[in-house]
Structure formats: C-alpha cells, structure tokens
Amino acid sequence: MDFPFAFDKIAAGSSIIGRNREIGEIVAAMETGNRSIAIYGGARCGKETIVREALEQVRSHRPNLIVCDIDLFNVRTLDEFTALWRDKMRECALEVNRDALLPFEICIDEISGNKIFDLPGIIANEASKQMVVYFKEFQNLLRFEDEQFGLEALDRLWSRQHHVKYIFTGSFVNAMKNIFEERKCFYGMCRTLDLPPLDKKMLCEHIRSSFLNVGRVIEMEEALALYDISSGDMWYLKQLCAFCYAMPAGYVNRKIVNRARDTLLSIHEPRFKQILFDLTGNQINLLHAVVDGVQKFTSAETLENYRLNSSAGVVRVKEALQKKEVLTFDRDDNARIIDPLFEYWLRNYYFV
C-alpha cells in the first residue's frame, strides 16, 4: 500500500484532492481555448500537481502534443536563460523529429537576438503539432530585464504564435502579480487561474478516510484541528498527518495532534525566525496588525496601537513586505500572509 501522506513528491491521479475544477480549466485552455494560463501561489501550494495532471489528460486526447518544461529556479542572467532556452528548444525539435515521417531541420544555433524566442511557433508549425511551454518560477525573468530584453517584447512575440500555449507558474506571488496584473504583460494571450483554499469539510473527511485506510482512527474534531493548524495547505497538512501516522497509536487523539504540530513547527521555526530577523520594527508591527485582523492600517487608532508612525510610512512598509514576499494584497487591498504556517506561528507563538 502506498504511503497515504507523502509530502515529498508531486501528487498524481487519485491522490490529488479537490482540484478538479482547476485541472479542468487548464485542460480546456490547452485543448480548446485561445488563451494561455498563469498560476501563482506560495511554494508547494499544488501548482505543479494540477499542471502535470492537466497535461497528462491533454496527452490522453492528443498524444502528439509537444510539452517543453522550463524551470527557471536557478536562472539569474539573460545568458543563462538564453542557453537554457536553446537547449530546451533543441530537445523538443529532436523529440519531434525522432518519430516524424518527414523530419525537418531548424538551425537553432544560427538564430540570434530575440528571434530565438519564436522557436516554439517555428517548431509547432514545422511539425504541424500543438506545443505547450510550461514555465516554473517564471518571475525570475524580472532579474535581468533591460533595454535589449523585456517581458513586453516576449509578450508581443508570443502573442502572435500559432499552435503554441504557455503555462506560466511562479512561487513569488507578488513578483508574478507585478508581471501579470500591474504591468499586464501577456494580458491579451493569458488568463490567471486562482487556487482558492480547499474546502474544509471535504479535506477533513479525506483525512479521516485516509487514516481508516491504514487502520487508524481520527475523529472529526482532531481532523479539524489539523486543518486549522495548516489552514488547509496540503503540503503542511500532509506533514502533520505523516507525523501523526508515525506515532505508535491506533487512535489519533488531541495529544498526538499537538505533538505533530510541535514537530512541524520545530522544523519550520528557524525559517520563520530568519524572516523576522530580516524585518524592521515597523514591518513586524504591521504584521502584528494583519495577524489581529486589521485591514485599515492608516486609521489613527491603528497607527497608534501598532506604533506605525505615519500613513506614508505604512505605504512604504506594505511595499517592503510585498517585495520580501511576506504579505500579499487582493484586489480590494486586503492583506494576507502568504505562508499559512508562518501566520499560525506568529499568532500563537510570537505575538502572545
């Protein structure tokens, strides 16, 4: 029997919980839609899980689909990006030609300048196939924009391509928002797919049934406690469940849940302390206000209660916390701490 609470690998097939709508939207966009997809959320929030599953479903309908994965995690310069892009395009062209009745030849190394970024369209047209370019950590392109290379130029080029779809994903929420919402790059060719929190009741029922499948019992109250600690984040929730499962008891009671919580926090607490070490006093004060549910940060009462100095200072603090990927704001300017376990730790251990 497979381990039911694996948190160290990408979920697939029946182990994917509660994302049928999002997977279906990606499939529809890749198969019939005329727009690409952008997905951004914190690390390990399930972006790759739903993209991989959607692409597998598309492949089952279109076995000749070309998928090009490009992970920009360790890309820091334009030269590194260009070299990686060439290598990936070369791999795609070789893969297509391997099974082609009429192979084609593209002299990739002879293409210079921004023309190289038109290769997906060239390959798709030459092969008479549809191509999907799947980016991970796409926000890293912001590191090396200049007058010779920019996202707007890529937008103009990619939006004209035929038979090519793009999936843009990134773990730095505010950087991705800057690209797709503030600067509106790829606006005409791309739509944003949200990943809302998973339903609490559905997840708790899943926790109970998963424990029953391995001969353990957990009541709804304890399942709810696990959900509340993790805020329904599947990566943290699976870790909690794995720690509960590792304890030699057939019945998961509140004592075991608390021990699992303490184990989880002991693993992640050094990272949380490092985040706070890099913040100023005013930035920590604003975080305190967010944890307390405050949204009107510039009111006289909030400025006084949380020692935020001035309205102008609040604007600078908000911008700094966004740049550090600690806070994000929705379209109504409501604040949210990006990492749900960090918020839990702040509320229950730091601001006490």
N, C-alpha and C positions, 0 to 999 in steps of 0.2 A: 504493500500500500504506500502511495506517495505521501510524503510529509505534508499535512494539511495547512501548515502555517509558514511555508517557505517565504522569506522576505529578501533572499539574496539573489533572486533571479526574476526575470520578466514572466508575469503570469500569461497563460495562453489557454485557449479553448474554454473548457468548463470551469477552469479555476478563475476566470475573470468574473468579477462580481459587479452587477449594477451599472454597466456602461453600454448597454445595447443601443441606446439612442445615439450616443456619441459615435460609436463604431458604425452604426447605420448611416450617419451623416457623412462620415469620411468616405464610406463605400459609395454613396450616392454621388458625392462630389467627384470621385475618381472615375466613376463609370459613366455618369450621365450629365453631371453638372458642367458648367462652363467656368468654374472658379476653383482656385486652389484653396488650401486650408492653412491657417496659423493657429497654433496651440501653445499657450504658455501657462506655466504653473511651477510651483516650487519643486525642488529636486525630489524624485521618487514619488510624484503625485499620480503617476499612471499614464503619462503621455505616451511613452514608448509602447506600453502594453496595448493601448487601443489602436495605435498606428499599425503595429505589427499584425494584430488580429484583423484589422480592416484590409490591409494589403493581402493577407492570406485569403480572405474572402473574395477580393477582386481577382486574384490569381486563379481561383477556382472557376470563375466565369471567363477569364481572359488569360489563358496560360501563356500567351506570347507577350504579356506585359513586361516591360523593362523597368526595373527598380534600381535606382542608384542611391545608396546610402552615403551621406557625407557628414561625418562627425567633426565639428569644429572646436571640440573641447580644448585641444592643445595648440590651436592655431592663433598666432599672435601678430603675424605680419602679412602684408599683401603677397610677398614672395612665397610664404608658406601656403597661403590659401590657393594661389595660382598653381603651385606644384601639386598640391593635393587634388585640385580640380582636374588638372590634366591627367593625373594617374587614374582617377575615378572614371573620367570620360573614356580613357583608353581601355579600361577594363570592360566598360559597357559595350563599346564597339566590338571588342574581341568576343564577348559573350554572344552578341547578336550574330556575328559572322560565323561562329562555331557551328550553328545549326542552319545557316541560311543556304537556300538553293542558289541564290545569286549574291555572293559576298560583295561588299562594297569597300572602298578604300577611302579613308579620311586621313590626311597628313596632319595629325594633331600638333606635332612639334613645329610645324611651319606656320601655324596660326598665331598671330601676335595681337597685343593690345586687348581691348575689351571684346574683340570678336571671338575670343576663346569661350566667352560665357554664352555664346549662341550655340555651342556644341550639342546640347540636348535636343534642340529643334532640328539641327542638321542630322543627327543620328536617327531620331524618330522618323523624319521624312525619308531618309535613305532606306531605312528598314521597313517602312510602312507599318510601324507599330506605335503603340502609345507608351510614353515614358513617364515615370514618376521620379522626381528628385526629392529625396527625403533628407532634410537637414536636421541635425541635432545641435543644440547650443548655437543657434543662428545669430544670437545677439553679439557673438564675438566679432562679427564683421564691423561693429562700431569701433573697434580698437584701432583700425588703421585706415579709416576714410580720409581721403584728401582730394585735391582738385583733379587728380587723374582717375581716381576711383571713388565711386559713391553708390549708395543704395538706390538713389534716384536713377542713376544710369542703368543699374541692373533691372529696375522696375520697367523702364522704357524698353529694354531689350527683351526681357522675359514675357512681358505682356503681349508681345507680338508673335510669340511662338505658337505653333500649332502642334497638336498631339502631345503636348507636354503639360503635366500638372506638377505643382510644387506642394510639399508639406513642410512648413516651417515650424520647428519646435524650439523652445528655449526655457531654461530654468531660472533665468534672471527676469523676473516678472516686469519690473519697471523698465528695464532696458528694452524688452520686447514691446511694451506699451509705447515707448518712445518711437520705435520704428513704425508700428502698425496703427497707432491711434493718434499720436501727436503729430508726427511728420507725415502720416498717411501714405507711407511707401507701400507699394503693391496693393493699394486700395481698390483699384479697378479690377484686379485679377484675383483677389484673395478675400476670403471671409474668415472671421475669427470664430473658433469653436471654444465655448466655455466648458470648464469642468467643474460643475457645481458639487457641493458636498453630497456624498451618498446618503440615501435615506436611512435614518437611524433604526427604525423598526426592522427594515429588511436586513441591515447589517447585523443587528443583534440576533435575529433568527438564524442567520448564516453562522454566526459564532456558535450558537447552541447546537445546531445540527452538525457542524464540523467536529465539535468535541464529542458528540454522541457517536459519530462515525469511528472514532478511535477509542471508544469505550470509556469516555469521561463524561461527567455531568457538570453543567454550569447553569445556574438559574438566570432568569431574565434580569434580575437586579444586578448581578455581577457582570453580565454581558453589557448592560447599560453603563456600568462603571468603567469598563474597558473602553467603551465608545467615548465617554466623556473625557477620559484622560487623553485620548488620541484625537479628539474632535472628528472622529470618523476617517482620519487619514489612514489609508490602507497599509502603508509601509510601517508606521508606528503601531497600528493595531495588530498587524501580523507578528511584530516583535513581541508585543505584550502577550498575545496568545501563545507564542512559542515558549516564552518564559514560564507561563502557567503550565503548559504541557510538559515541560522539562521537570517539574516538581513531582515527586513520587506520591501523588494523591489522586484517587479516583473522582473526588468531588472538589470542584474549584470553588472555594468559599472566598469571603472577603479578605481573609488573611493572605491567601495565595495571590489574589489580585493586587493587594498592596505591596507584596514582595516583588511581584512582576513590575509594578510601577517604579519601585525604588531601583530595581536593576536597570530598567530602561533609562531612568534619569541619571543614574551613575555613569552610564555610557556616554550620554549626550551633554552632561553638565559642563565638562571642560570647554566644549564648543560654545555653549551659552555664555560662560564666563568670559571667553575671548571676545565675543560680540560686545558685551558690556564694557570690557576694557578699552575697546576702540571707540566708545561713545563719549561725548561730552556730558557734563552735568545736565544741561538744558535738554539734550536729546533723551537722556534717561528720564527726565521729568515728563517729557511729552509721552514717552512710552507708558509711564505710570498712568497718565490721563487716559490713554487708549485702553489699557487694561481695566480701568474703572468704568469704561463705557462712555467716556466723554467724547463728543464729536465737535462741539463749538469751542475750539481751542482759543479763540481770540476774545471771548467774553471776559469782562473784568473779573468775574468770580473765578474762572478757570486760570487766568493769568496769575491771580493772587494765590489760589490754593495750591497750584503746582509750580510756583516760582518760575514762570516762563518769561518774565521781564517785559516783553512788548509784543504787539501784533506783528510788527515787522520781523522780530526775532523768531516768532513762531513759523513764519513762512520759510525762513532760512533753515530752521530745524527740520521742518517737514521735507524740504528738498534734500537735506543731508541724509535723512533716514531712508528716503526713497533711493538715493544713489547707492547707499550701502545695502540695499535690498533687505531691509528690516521691516519697513512698512510699505503698504501699497494703498492706493485710494481708488474707490469706484467712481463711476460717472457722476454720482451725487456728492463726491468729495468725502465719503465716509471712510474712515481709516480701518485697516485690518493688518494685524501682524501676520506676515507671510508664513512663518513656521508655527504650526499649531502647538507643537510640544513646547517650543520656546515660550509661547504665550501662557501655557499651563504652568510652566516652571516660574515665570515671572509672577503670576497671580498667586500661586500657592507657596512659593519658597523665597522669592526675592522681595516683593512688595508686601511684606507682612509685618 
